Amino acid sequence: MSKKLAYDQWKKKVDDWLYRKIGFTSECLPDFCYRDCWDAGDSPSEAAEAAFEYMQEY
């Protein structure tokens, strides 16, 4: 990403990815540190994949 998205825009993209892949948004998953992913510069898909992996371990 050449320009960093605002957190709320980025989180919407995370939720879109999750919904397309598993039919749920982040609100339906166990707590996950999305903000840490955003601060680290992760893409929405990277964060969504990490949240999905975390959910499977939880």
PDB file with SEQRES, HELIX, SHEET and CRYST1 records, atoms N, CA, C and O in Angstrom:
SEQRES   1 A   58  MET SER LYS LYS LEU ALA TYR ASP GLN TRP LYS LYS LYS          
SEQRES   2 A   58  VAL ASP ASP TRP LEU TYR ARG LYS ILE GLY PHE THR SER          
SEQRES   3 A   58  GLU CYS LEU PRO ASP PHE CYS TYR ARG ASP CYS TRP ASP          
SEQRES   4 A   58  ALA GLY ASP SER PRO SER GLU ALA ALA GLU ALA ALA PHE          
SEQRES   5 A   58  GLU TYR MET GLN GLU TYR                                      
HELIX    1 AA1 TYR A    7  ILE A   22  1                                  16    
HELIX    2 AA2 SER A   26  CYS A   28  5                                   3    
HELIX    3 AA3 TYR A   34  ALA A   40  1                                   7    
HELIX    4 AA4 PRO A   44  GLU A   57  1                                  14    
CRYST1    1.000    1.000    1.000  90.00  90.00  90.00 P 1           1          
ATOM      1  N   MET A   1       0.838  -1.176   0.000  1.00  0.00           N  
ATOM      2  CA  MET A   1       0.000   0.000   0.000  1.00  0.00           C  
ATOM      3  C   MET A   1       0.883   1.239   0.000  1.00  0.00           C  
ATOM      4  O   MET A   1       1.767   1.379   0.845  1.00  0.00           O  
ATOM      5  N   SER A   2       0.650   2.110  -0.920  1.00  0.00           N  
ATOM      6  CA  SER A   2       1.474   3.304  -1.000  1.00  0.00           C  
ATOM      7  C   SER A   2       1.060   4.341   0.029  1.00  0.00           C  
ATOM      8  O   SER A   2       1.901   5.104   0.504  1.00  0.00           O  
ATOM      9  N   LYS A   3      -0.203   4.385   0.377  1.00  0.00           N  
ATOM     10  CA  LYS A   3      -0.691   5.349   1.365  1.00  0.00           C  
ATOM     11  C   LYS A   3      -1.423   4.580   2.456  1.00  0.00           C  
ATOM     12  O   LYS A   3      -2.292   3.757   2.168  1.00  0.00           O  
ATOM     13  N   LYS A   4      -1.077   4.845   3.687  1.00  0.00           N  
ATOM     14  CA  LYS A   4      -1.686   4.124   4.803  1.00  0.00           C  
ATOM     15  C   LYS A   4      -3.146   4.548   4.968  1.00  0.00           C  
ATOM     16  O   LYS A   4      -3.469   5.735   5.015  1.00  0.00           O  
ATOM     17  N   LEU A   5      -4.008   3.548   5.055  1.00  0.00           N  
ATOM     18  CA  LEU A   5      -5.428   3.805   5.280  1.00  0.00           C  
ATOM     19  C   LEU A   5      -5.664   4.215   6.726  1.00  0.00           C  
ATOM     20  O   LEU A   5      -4.918   3.820   7.622  1.00  0.00           O  
ATOM     21  N   ALA A   6      -6.697   5.002   6.947  1.00  0.00           N  
ATOM     22  CA  ALA A   6      -7.124   5.288   8.313  1.00  0.00           C  
ATOM     23  C   ALA A   6      -7.570   3.966   8.937  1.00  0.00           C  
ATOM     24  O   ALA A   6      -8.002   3.055   8.231  1.00  0.00           O  
ATOM     25  N   TYR A   7      -7.464   3.867  10.253  1.00  0.00           N  
ATOM     26  CA  TYR A   7      -7.764   2.600  10.916  1.00  0.00           C  
ATOM     27  C   TYR A   7      -9.161   2.080  10.572  1.00  0.00           C  
ATOM     28  O   TYR A   7      -9.316   0.895  10.276  1.00  0.00           O  
ATOM     29  N   ASP A   8     -10.165   2.930  10.604  1.00  0.00           N  
ATOM     30  CA  ASP A   8     -11.527   2.450  10.343  1.00  0.00           C  
ATOM     31  C   ASP A   8     -11.697   1.947   8.909  1.00  0.00           C  
ATOM     32  O   ASP A   8     -12.433   0.988   8.678  1.00  0.00           O  
ATOM     33  N   GLN A   9     -11.037   2.571   7.958  1.00  0.00           N  
ATOM     34  CA  GLN A   9     -11.082   2.093   6.566  1.00  0.00           C  
ATOM     35  C   GLN A   9     -10.361   0.749   6.436  1.00  0.00           C  
ATOM     36  O   GLN A   9     -10.840  -0.165   5.765  1.00  0.00           O  
ATOM     37  N   TRP A  10      -9.221   0.650   7.080  1.00  0.00           N  
ATOM     38  CA  TRP A  10      -8.433  -0.577   7.074  1.00  0.00           C  
ATOM     39  C   TRP A  10      -9.225  -1.722   7.702  1.00  0.00           C  
ATOM     40  O   TRP A  10      -9.266  -2.825   7.155  1.00  0.00           O  
ATOM     41  N   LYS A  11      -9.858  -1.462   8.854  1.00  0.00           N  
ATOM     42  CA  LYS A  11     -10.621  -2.484   9.572  1.00  0.00           C  
ATOM     43  C   LYS A  11     -11.806  -2.949   8.740  1.00  0.00           C  
ATOM     44  O   LYS A  11     -12.160  -4.127   8.789  1.00  0.00           O  
ATOM     45  N   LYS A  12     -12.421  -2.068   7.987  1.00  0.00           N  
ATOM     46  CA  LYS A  12     -13.522  -2.444   7.099  1.00  0.00           C  
ATOM     47  C   LYS A  12     -13.023  -3.440   6.059  1.00  0.00           C  
ATOM     48  O   LYS A  12     -13.719  -4.404   5.739  1.00  0.00           O  
ATOM     49  N   LYS A  13     -11.833  -3.216   5.534  1.00  0.00           N  
ATOM     50  CA  LYS A  13     -11.256  -4.144   4.564  1.00  0.00           C  
ATOM     51  C   LYS A  13     -10.941  -5.493   5.217  1.00  0.00           C  
ATOM     52  O   LYS A  13     -11.108  -6.538   4.589  1.00  0.00           O  
ATOM     53  N   VAL A  14     -10.491  -5.476   6.461  1.00  0.00           N  
ATOM     54  CA  VAL A  14     -10.276  -6.725   7.200  1.00  0.00           C  
ATOM     55  C   VAL A  14     -11.588  -7.480   7.307  1.00  0.00           C  
ATOM     56  O   VAL A  14     -11.648  -8.675   7.018  1.00  0.00           O  
ATOM     57  N   ASP A  15     -12.647  -6.781   7.724  1.00  0.00           N  
ATOM     58  CA  ASP A  15     -13.959  -7.420   7.858  1.00  0.00           C  
ATOM     59  C   ASP A  15     -14.479  -7.934   6.520  1.00  0.00           C  
ATOM     60  O   ASP A  15     -15.081  -9.007   6.466  1.00  0.00           O  
ATOM     61  N   ASP A  16     -14.260  -7.198   5.453  1.00  0.00           N  
ATOM     62  CA  ASP A  16     -14.676  -7.654   4.121  1.00  0.00           C  
ATOM     63  C   ASP A  16     -13.977  -8.952   3.752  1.00  0.00           C  
ATOM     64  O   ASP A  16     -14.606  -9.877   3.239  1.00  0.00           O  
ATOM     65  N   TRP A  17     -12.671  -9.023   4.013  1.00  0.00           N  
ATOM     66  CA  TRP A  17     -11.895 -10.229   3.716  1.00  0.00           C  
ATOM     67  C   TRP A  17     -12.428 -11.406   4.524  1.00  0.00           C  
ATOM     68  O   TRP A  17     -12.669 -12.484   3.982  1.00  0.00           O  
ATOM     69  N   LEU A  18     -12.608 -11.190   5.829  1.00  0.00           N  
ATOM     70  CA  LEU A  18     -13.109 -12.264   6.685  1.00  0.00           C  
ATOM     71  C   LEU A  18     -14.482 -12.747   6.227  1.00  0.00           C  
ATOM     72  O   LEU A  18     -14.738 -13.950   6.181  1.00  0.00           O  
ATOM     73  N   TYR A  19     -15.351 -11.820   5.896  1.00  0.00           N  
ATOM     74  CA  TYR A  19     -16.701 -12.206   5.481  1.00  0.00           C  
ATOM     75  C   TYR A  19     -16.671 -13.019   4.183  1.00  0.00           C  
ATOM     76  O   TYR A  19     -17.397 -14.003   4.048  1.00  0.00           O  
ATOM     77  N   ARG A  20     -15.839 -12.609   3.239  1.00  0.00           N  
ATOM     78  CA  ARG A  20     -15.731 -13.358   1.982  1.00  0.00           C  
ATOM     79  C   ARG A  20     -15.175 -14.761   2.212  1.00  0.00           C  
ATOM     80  O   ARG A  20     -15.615 -15.715   1.570  1.00  0.00           O  
ATOM     81  N   LYS A  21     -14.220 -14.892   3.116  1.00  0.00           N  
ATOM     82  CA  LYS A  21     -13.550 -16.179   3.330  1.00  0.00           C  
ATOM     83  C   LYS A  21     -14.303 -17.113   4.270  1.00  0.00           C  
ATOM     84  O   LYS A  21     -14.358 -18.317   4.019  1.00  0.00           O  
ATOM     85  N   ILE A  22     -14.889 -16.582   5.356  1.00  0.00           N  
ATOM     86  CA  ILE A  22     -15.496 -17.464   6.357  1.00  0.00           C  
ATOM     87  C   ILE A  22     -16.942 -17.117   6.705  1.00  0.00           C  
ATOM     88  O   ILE A  22     -17.577 -17.831   7.481  1.00  0.00           O  
ATOM     89  N   GLY A  23     -17.464 -16.039   6.145  1.00  0.00           N  
ATOM     90  CA  GLY A  23     -18.857 -15.691   6.401  1.00  0.00           C  
ATOM     91  C   GLY A  23     -19.112 -14.971   7.714  1.00  0.00           C  
ATOM     92  O   GLY A  23     -20.262 -14.840   8.135  1.00  0.00           O  
ATOM     93  N   PHE A  24     -18.055 -14.505   8.365  1.00  0.00           N  
ATOM     94  CA  PHE A  24     -18.166 -13.768   9.621  1.00  0.00           C  
ATOM     95  C   PHE A  24     -17.272 -12.542   9.571  1.00  0.00           C  
ATOM     96  O   PHE A  24     -16.311 -12.497   8.803  1.00  0.00           O  
ATOM     97  N   THR A  25     -17.591 -11.545  10.391  1.00  0.00           N  
ATOM     98  CA  THR A  25     -16.713 -10.386  10.533  1.00  0.00           C  
ATOM     99  C   THR A  25     -15.942 -10.518  11.841  1.00  0.00           C  
ATOM    100  O   THR A  25     -16.139 -11.477  12.587  1.00  0.00           O  
ATOM    101  N   SER A  26     -15.089  -9.582  12.112  1.00  0.00           N  
ATOM    102  CA  SER A  26     -14.268  -9.617  13.322  1.00  0.00           C  
ATOM    103  C   SER A  26     -15.115  -9.580  14.596  1.00  0.00           C  
ATOM    104  O   SER A  26     -14.673 -10.043  15.647  1.00  0.00           O  
ATOM    105  N   GLU A  27     -16.305  -9.043  14.505  1.00  0.00           N  
ATOM    106  CA  GLU A  27     -17.184  -8.971  15.674  1.00  0.00           C  
ATOM    107  C   GLU A  27     -17.596 -10.360  16.162  1.00  0.00           C  
ATOM    108  O   GLU A  27     -17.946 -10.528  17.330  1.00  0.00           O  
ATOM    109  N   CYS A  28     -17.555 -11.342  15.283  1.00  0.00           N  
ATOM    110  CA  CYS A  28     -17.978 -12.702  15.616  1.00  0.00           C  
ATOM    111  C   CYS A  28     -16.823 -13.595  16.047  1.00  0.00           C  
ATOM    112  O   CYS A  28     -17.046 -14.738  16.448  1.00  0.00           O  
ATOM    113  N   LEU A  29     -15.607 -13.100  15.971  1.00  0.00           N  
ATOM    114  CA  LEU A  29     -14.425 -13.892  16.282  1.00  0.00           C  
ATOM    115  C   LEU A  29     -13.909 -13.563  17.685  1.00  0.00           C  
ATOM    116  O   LEU A  29     -14.278 -12.539  18.259  1.00  0.00           O  
ATOM    117  N   PRO A  30     -13.057 -14.432  18.233  1.00  0.00           N  
ATOM    118  CA  PRO A  30     -12.439 -14.109  19.528  1.00  0.00           C  
ATOM    119  C   PRO A  30     -11.644 -12.801  19.424  1.00  0.00           C  
ATOM    120  O   PRO A  30     -11.215 -12.402  18.341  1.00  0.00           O  
ATOM    121  N   ASP A  31     -11.462 -12.155  20.558  1.00  0.00           N  
ATOM    122  CA  ASP A  31     -10.703 -10.901  20.578  1.00  0.00           C  
ATOM    123  C   ASP A  31      -9.329 -11.091  19.939  1.00  0.00           C  
ATOM    124  O   ASP A  31      -8.651 -12.094  20.166  1.00  0.00           O  
ATOM    125  N   PHE A  32      -8.940 -10.113  19.143  1.00  0.00           N  
ATOM    126  CA  PHE A  32      -7.663 -10.146  18.446  1.00  0.00           C  
ATOM    127  C   PHE A  32      -7.146  -8.715  18.385  1.00  0.00           C  
ATOM    128  O   PHE A  32      -7.936  -7.774  18.305  1.00  0.00           O  
ATOM    129  N   CYS A  33      -5.851  -8.544  18.420  1.00  0.00           N  
ATOM    130  CA  CYS A  33      -5.235  -7.208  18.442  1.00  0.00           C  
ATOM    131  C   CYS A  33      -5.097  -6.642  17.027  1.00  0.00           C  
ATOM    132  O   CYS A  33      -3.992  -6.565  16.488  1.00  0.00           O  
ATOM    133  N   TYR A  34      -6.210  -6.253  16.437  1.00  0.00           N  
ATOM    134  CA  TYR A  34      -6.185  -5.683  15.082  1.00  0.00           C  
ATOM    135  C   TYR A  34      -5.372  -4.397  15.044  1.00  0.00           C  
ATOM    136  O   TYR A  34      -4.645  -4.144  14.084  1.00  0.00           O  
ATOM    137  N   ARG A  35      -5.495  -3.597  16.076  1.00  0.00           N  
ATOM    138  CA  ARG A  35      -4.787  -2.314  16.101  1.00  0.00           C  
ATOM    139  C   ARG A  35      -3.274  -2.514  16.041  1.00  0.00           C  
ATOM    140  O   ARG A  35      -2.565  -1.732  15.408  1.00  0.00           O  
ATOM    141  N   ASP A  36      -2.784  -3.557  16.698  1.00  0.00           N  
ATOM    142  CA  ASP A  36      -1.349  -3.849  16.632  1.00  0.00           C  
ATOM    143  C   ASP A  36      -0.927  -4.161  15.201  1.00  0.00           C  
ATOM    144  O   ASP A  36       0.149  -3.755  14.762  1.00  0.00           O  
ATOM    145  N   CYS A  37      -1.775  -4.883  14.477  1.00  0.00           N  
ATOM    146  CA  CYS A  37      -1.484  -5.205  13.070  1.00  0.00           C  
ATOM    147  C   CYS A  37      -1.457  -3.931  12.232  1.00  0.00           C  
ATOM    148  O   CYS A  37      -0.579  -3.755  11.388  1.00  0.00           O  
ATOM    149  N   TRP A  38      -2.416  -3.051  12.468  1.00  0.00           N  
ATOM    150  CA  TRP A  38      -2.479  -1.783  11.732  1.00  0.00           C  
ATOM    151  C   TRP A  38      -1.244  -0.938  12.024  1.00  0.00           C  
ATOM    152  O   TRP A  38      -0.627  -0.378  11.118  1.00  0.00           O  
ATOM    153  N   ASP A  39      -0.891  -0.855  13.328  1.00  0.00           N  
ATOM    154  CA  ASP A  39       0.294  -0.082  13.719  1.00  0.00           C  
ATOM    155  C   ASP A  39       1.563  -0.641  13.074  1.00  0.00           C  
ATOM    156  O   ASP A  39       2.473   0.116  12.735  1.00  0.00           O  
ATOM    157  N   ALA A  40       1.626  -1.960  12.905  1.00  0.00           N  
ATOM    158  CA  ALA A  40       2.804  -2.606  12.324  1.00  0.00           C  
ATOM    159  C   ALA A  40       2.866  -2.473  10.809  1.00  0.00           C  
ATOM    160  O   ALA A  40       3.870  -2.828  10.192  1.00  0.00           O  
ATOM    161  N   GLY A  41       1.790  -1.958  10.204  1.00  0.00           N  
ATOM    162  CA  GLY A  41       1.769  -1.779   8.755  1.00  0.00           C  
ATOM    163  C   GLY A  41       1.295  -2.993   7.979  1.00  0.00           C  
ATOM    164  O   GLY A  41       1.488  -3.068   6.766  1.00  0.00           O  
ATOM    165  N   ASP A  42       0.667  -3.959   8.674  1.00  0.00           N  
ATOM    166  CA  ASP A  42       0.137  -5.131   7.982  1.00  0.00           C  
ATOM    167  C   ASP A  42      -0.987  -4.736   7.036  1.00  0.00           C  
ATOM    168  O   ASP A  42      -1.738  -3.799   7.306  1.00  0.00           O  
ATOM    169  N   SER A  43      -1.097  -5.451   5.938  1.00  0.00           N  
ATOM    170  CA  SER A  43      -2.209  -5.225   5.021  1.00  0.00           C  
ATOM    171  C   SER A  43      -3.478  -5.795   5.662  1.00  0.00           C  
ATOM    172  O   SER A  43      -3.389  -6.620   6.571  1.00  0.00           O  
ATOM    173  N   PRO A  44      -4.652  -5.367   5.202  1.00  0.00           N  
ATOM    174  CA  PRO A  44      -5.890  -5.937   5.738  1.00  0.00           C  
ATOM    175  C   PRO A  44      -5.948  -7.460   5.583  1.00  0.00           C  
ATOM    176  O   PRO A  44      -6.419  -8.156   6.482  1.00  0.00           O  
ATOM    177  N   SER A  45      -5.474  -7.973   4.454  1.00  0.00           N  
ATOM    178  CA  SER A  45      -5.526  -9.433   4.262  1.00  0.00           C  
ATOM    179  C   SER A  45      -4.560 -10.152   5.205  1.00  0.00           C  
ATOM    180  O   SER A  45      -4.869 -11.241   5.690  1.00  0.00           O  
ATOM    181  N   GLU A  46      -3.400  -9.561   5.470  1.00  0.00           N  
ATOM    182  CA  GLU A  46      -2.459 -10.169   6.418  1.00  0.00           C  
ATOM    183  C   GLU A  46      -3.077 -10.230   7.816  1.00  0.00           C  
ATOM    184  O   GLU A  46      -2.973 -11.246   8.502  1.00  0.00           O  
ATOM    185  N   ALA A  47      -3.710  -9.156   8.226  1.00  0.00           N  
ATOM    186  CA  ALA A  47      -4.336  -9.111   9.545  1.00  0.00           C  
ATOM    187  C   ALA A  47      -5.508 -10.085   9.622  1.00  0.00           C  
ATOM    188  O   ALA A  47      -5.677 -10.772  10.629  1.00  0.00           O  
ATOM    189  N   ALA A  48      -6.311 -10.151   8.573  1.00  0.00           N  
ATOM    190  CA  ALA A  48      -7.452 -11.063   8.562  1.00  0.00           C  
ATOM    191  C   ALA A  48      -6.990 -12.514   8.626  1.00  0.00           C  
ATOM    192  O   ALA A  48      -7.583 -13.327   9.334  1.00  0.00           O  
ATOM    193  N   GLU A  49      -5.938 -12.837   7.891  1.00  0.00           N  
ATOM    194  CA  GLU A  49      -5.403 -14.200   7.935  1.00  0.00           C  
ATOM    195  C   GLU A  49      -4.871 -14.530   9.330  1.00  0.00           C  
ATOM    196  O   GLU A  49      -5.076 -15.639   9.824  1.00  0.00           O  
ATOM    197  N   ALA A  50      -4.195 -13.580   9.963  1.00  0.00           N  
ATOM    198  CA  ALA A  50      -3.679 -13.795  11.313  1.00  0.00           C  
ATOM    199  C   ALA A  50      -4.829 -13.985  12.300  1.00  0.00           C  
ATOM    200  O   ALA A  50      -4.753 -14.849  13.173  1.00  0.00           O  
ATOM    201  N   ALA A  51      -5.889 -13.193  12.172  1.00  0.00           N  
ATOM    202  CA  ALA A  51      -7.048 -13.321  13.056  1.00  0.00           C  
ATOM    203  C   ALA A  51      -7.725 -14.672  12.852  1.00  0.00           C  
ATOM    204  O   ALA A  51      -8.166 -15.300  13.815  1.00  0.00           O  
ATOM    205  N   PHE A  52      -7.809 -15.114  11.613  1.00  0.00           N  
ATOM    206  CA  PHE A  52      -8.416 -16.404  11.296  1.00  0.00           C  
ATOM    207  C   PHE A  52      -7.581 -17.533  11.902  1.00  0.00           C  
ATOM    208  O   PHE A  52      -8.140 -18.470  12.473  1.00  0.00           O  
ATOM    209  N   GLU A  53      -6.276 -17.462  11.788  1.00  0.00           N  
ATOM    210  CA  GLU A  53      -5.396 -18.477  12.378  1.00  0.00           C  
ATOM    211  C   GLU A  53      -5.535 -18.480  13.906  1.00  0.00           C  
ATOM    212  O   GLU A  53      -5.572 -19.539  14.532  1.00  0.00           O  
ATOM    213  N   TYR A  54      -5.610 -17.291  14.490  1.00  0.00           N  
ATOM    214  CA  TYR A  54      -5.784 -17.178  15.925  1.00  0.00           C  
ATOM    215  C   TYR A  54      -7.101 -17.813  16.354  1.00  0.00           C  
ATOM    216  O   TYR A  54      -7.155 -18.510  17.368  1.00  0.00           O  
ATOM    217  N   MET A  55      -8.159 -17.577  15.589  1.00  0.00           N  
ATOM    218  CA  MET A  55      -9.468 -18.141  15.893  1.00  0.00           C  
ATOM    219  C   MET A  55      -9.401 -19.670  15.913  1.00  0.00           C  
ATOM    220  O   MET A  55     -10.008 -20.307  16.773  1.00  0.00           O  
ATOM    221  N   GLN A  56      -8.673 -20.249  14.977  1.00  0.00           N  
ATOM    222  CA  GLN A  56      -8.574 -21.699  14.909  1.00  0.00           C  
ATOM    223  C   GLN A  56      -7.829 -22.276  16.107  1.00  0.00           C  
ATOM    224  O   GLN A  56      -8.117 -23.390  16.542  1.00  0.00           O  
ATOM    225  N   GLU A  57      -6.874 -21.521  16.639  1.00  0.00           N  
ATOM    226  CA  GLU A  57      -6.132 -21.972  17.817  1.00  0.00           C  
ATOM    227  C   GLU A  57      -6.920 -21.757  19.095  1.00  0.00           C  
ATOM    228  O   GLU A  57      -6.753 -22.497  20.065  1.00  0.00           O  
ATOM    229  N   TYR A  58      -7.782 -20.742  19.101  1.00  0.00           N  
ATOM    230  CA  TYR A  58      -8.547 -20.359  20.277  1.00  0.00           C  
ATOM    231  C   TYR A  58      -9.579 -21.413  20.497  1.00  0.00           C  
ATOM    232  O   TYR A  58     -10.363 -21.322  21.441  1.00  0.00           O  
TER     233      TYR A  58                                                      
END                                                                             
